[in-house]
Amino acid sequence: MNNSHVTVLEINLNAINSNLNYFKSKLDKNTKILVVVKAFGYGSDAVKIAKILENNVDYFAVAYLNEGIALRKGGVKTPILVLHPQKDNLGKIVEYNLEPTIYSTNLLNHFIDISKKLKLQNFPIHLKFNTGLNRLGFTKKDISKISISLNSQKEVIVKSVFSHIAASEDLNEREFTLQQINTFNSISKELINLLNYTPFKHMLNTSGILNYTTEAQFDMVRLGIGLYGFGNDTKHTKNLKNVVTLKSIISQIQTIEKGETVGYNRAYKTTTTIKTATVPIGHADGIFRQFGNEVGYVYINNKKAVIIGNVCMDMIMVNVTNIMCNEGDEVIIYKNQQHIETMAKAIKTIPYELLTAISQRVTRVLKE
Ligand SMILES: *Cc1c(COP(=O)(O)O)cnc(C)c1O
């Protein structure tokens, strides 16, 4: 073992494959699957995951240009949708054979101009419509303008039309979601009538696949967090396999006498003699400072050890007074989905944020 890399994020490939198959089992045979690998594959390893899944999925998506370039440089050949390109990126998008999401008339006209300069033919673009998330996208009133721009050129072709649901995990918002689906249906119908070809359609993210395949499966789905083991609800998450485990070791064990303090700002004060373990992972690795002062806990030899005092940049101290352990023993910082969900809830966030916060300083290790 390489001792300079004691803190590792293990990524379980069998779990990834099994989660992919679980979502596939919810879909019609012909529905295409796009796997979202933005933000380093939700904090895991985008390139490795894309390489492994390449033959089992139809598309990958990233948020930004650089993430798409990283996949191409890593040898990924599958089509890659860039969800949020910027005007200045469009040339590079073409250079790396990525496919842009076009979400405004400004971006559309700019991309057509670039395509003419580059003498492209039928270069694939994807049109994003805002149906209620109010984040990014064209609206119904843009349709005629879009179709006029598109019908007067041959450089770009609309490969797909899509939208994004605002609350696919929240069944209390079912009515709003069905409204979004309706809006998307009518927008895509109107657009397709004005073009003389038929782009494919997609709308569902992970929770969408779990809750709305009957209403909005369309031609493709966009699977993100589910692949990494989270279904945004205990009843769904329990059907998914745990993908990531964050591990480190005990660097040092200390005995702290009654009346002493632990860590910066002397935030923890002992009332009896305690035993602490210092672990080489801190807020620079993505362990939020809010986990300090007994909010978060890790596992050592299968027992919970709470984080005491403030989280440092590179270290945490945990209470191991009642745990048999030695320097060098394994520390599990994120054990499984339930642990990550509990930790997320404790600091009023969601697993998405904890996963994507694990910094690039932590070595990623793939496990069969
Ligand atoms: C991130 C993202 C997804 C994936 O969402 P999950 O909830 O992780 O499945 C799908 N579509 C778009 C547009 C996104 O930005």
Ligand as a Chemical Component Dictionary entry (heavy atoms), coordinates in Angstrom:
data_LIG
# 
_chem_comp.id                   LIG 
_chem_comp.type                 NON-POLYMER 
_chem_comp.pdbx_formal_charge   0 
_chem_comp.three_letter_code    LIG 
# 
loop_
_chem_comp_atom.comp_id 
_chem_comp_atom.atom_id 
_chem_comp_atom.alt_atom_id 
_chem_comp_atom.type_symbol 
_chem_comp_atom.charge 
_chem_comp_atom.model_Cartn_x 
_chem_comp_atom.model_Cartn_y 
_chem_comp_atom.model_Cartn_z 
_chem_comp_atom.pdbx_ordinal 
LIG C1 C1 C 0 -27.638 16.953 -12.889 1  
LIG C2 C2 C 0 -28.705 16.792 -13.896 2  
LIG C3 C3 C 0 -29.363 15.545 -14.054 3  
LIG C4 C4 C 0 -29.150 14.365 -13.126 4  
LIG O1 O1 O 0 -29.938 14.552 -11.962 5  
LIG P1 P1 P 0 -29.998 13.440 -10.813 6  
LIG O2 O2 O 0 -31.007 13.979 -9.855  7  
LIG O3 O3 O 0 -28.644 13.376 -10.216 8  
LIG O4 O4 O 0 -30.388 12.165 -11.460 9  
LIG C5 C5 C 0 -30.251 15.416 -15.111 10 
LIG N1 N1 N 0 -30.515 16.467 -15.930 11 
LIG C6 C6 C 0 -29.931 17.666 -15.791 12 
LIG C7 C7 C 0 -30.299 18.773 -16.720 13 
LIG C8 C8 C 0 -29.030 17.889 -14.749 14 
LIG O5 O5 O 0 -28.473 19.095 -14.600 15 
# 
loop_
_chem_comp_bond.comp_id 
_chem_comp_bond.atom_id_1 
_chem_comp_bond.atom_id_2 
_chem_comp_bond.value_order 
_chem_comp_bond.pdbx_ordinal 
LIG C1 C2 SING 1  
LIG C2 C3 SING 2  
LIG C2 C8 DOUB 3  
LIG C3 C4 SING 4  
LIG C3 C5 DOUB 5  
LIG C4 O1 SING 6  
LIG O1 P1 SING 7  
LIG P1 O2 DOUB 8  
LIG P1 O3 SING 9  
LIG P1 O4 SING 10 
LIG C5 N1 SING 11 
LIG N1 C6 DOUB 12 
LIG C6 C7 SING 13 
LIG C6 C8 SING 14 
LIG C8 O5 SING 15 
# 
